[in-house]
Amino acid sequence: MTDQQLSLLQAIMSYRFAVLEFNLYLNTHPRDKGALDQYNKFCQELREACSKYQKKYGPLTATFPNDPEWEYYETDWPWQINYS
């Protein structure tokens, strides 16, 4: 795994975490406009990062909806990635 691929994968994981946390927060604070704006920003960043990753390195999940070809087996499994 290249440094660029690892960096992009780490960004995706960070964005997913932020989206989930803002989602949970907005469940109890639905009128917090600042949080909603941040949530929308992170959702967009996540979509862009996932799209960039998938175009360059292949699908992130086995259910990649826009690509009928099965390529998931060609990528490293999560436990095979050296995150350090």
C-alpha positions as CSV (number, residue, x, y, z in Angstrom):
1,M,0.0,0.0,0.0
2,T,1.4,3.4,-1.0
3,D,1.7,6.3,1.3
4,Q,-0.9,8.2,-0.9
5,Q,-3.4,5.3,-0.7
6,L,-2.9,5.0,3.1
7,S,-3.4,8.7,3.5
8,L,-6.6,8.7,1.5
9,L,-7.9,5.7,3.4
10,Q,-7.1,7.4,6.8
11,A,-9.0,10.5,5.6
12,I,-12.0,8.4,4.7
13,M,-12.0,6.8,8.1
14,S,-11.8,10.2,9.7
15,Y,-14.6,11.6,7.6
16,R,-16.8,8.5,8.4
17,F,-16.2,9.0,12.1
18,A,-17.1,12.7,11.9
19,V,-20.2,12.0,9.9
20,L,-21.3,9.4,12.4
21,E,-20.7,11.6,15.4
22,F,-22.5,14.6,13.9
23,N,-25.3,12.3,13.0
24,L,-25.7,11.1,16.6
25,Y,-25.4,14.7,17.9
26,L,-28.0,15.9,15.4
27,N,-30.4,13.2,16.6
28,T,-30.7,15.1,19.9
29,H,-29.9,18.7,18.7
30,P,-31.8,18.9,15.3
31,R,-31.9,22.7,15.3
32,D,-28.2,23.2,15.7
33,K,-27.4,24.9,12.3
34,G,-23.7,25.0,12.9
35,A,-23.6,21.2,13.5
36,L,-25.8,20.6,10.5
37,D,-23.5,22.7,8.3
38,Q,-20.5,20.7,9.6
39,Y,-22.3,17.4,9.0
40,N,-23.1,18.4,5.4
41,K,-19.5,19.5,4.9
42,F,-18.1,16.2,6.2
43,C,-20.6,14.2,4.1
44,Q,-19.4,16.0,1.0
45,E,-15.8,15.5,1.9
46,L,-16.5,11.8,2.5
47,R,-18.2,11.4,-0.8
48,E,-15.3,13.0,-2.7
49,A,-12.7,11.0,-0.8
50,C,-14.5,7.7,-1.4
51,S,-15.0,8.6,-5.1
52,K,-11.3,9.5,-5.5
53,Y,-10.2,6.3,-3.7
54,Q,-12.4,4.0,-5.7
55,K,-11.4,5.5,-9.0
56,K,-7.8,5.0,-8.2
57,Y,-7.6,1.9,-6.0
58,G,-10.9,0.0,-6.4
59,P,-14.0,-0.5,-4.3
60,L,-14.1,0.1,-0.6
61,T,-16.8,-2.4,0.0
62,A,-18.1,-5.6,-1.7
63,T,-21.3,-3.7,-2.6
64,F,-19.9,-1.0,-4.7
65,P,-23.2,0.0,-6.6
66,N,-21.8,1.7,-9.7
67,D,-19.4,-1.0,-10.8
68,P,-20.8,-4.4,-11.8
69,E,-17.3,-6.0,-11.7
70,W,-16.2,-7.9,-8.7
71,E,-12.8,-6.4,-7.6
72,Y,-13.0,-6.5,-3.9
73,Y,-10.8,-9.6,-3.6
74,E,-7.9,-7.8,-5.3
75,T,-7.4,-5.2,-2.5
76,D,-5.8,-5.7,0.9
77,W,-8.0,-6.8,3.7
78,P,-8.1,-4.4,6.7
79,W,-5.9,-6.6,8.8
80,Q,-3.3,-6.7,6.0
81,I,-2.8,-2.9,6.0
82,N,0.1,-1.5,7.9
83,Y,-1.4,1.7,9.4
84,S,1.9,3.0,10.9
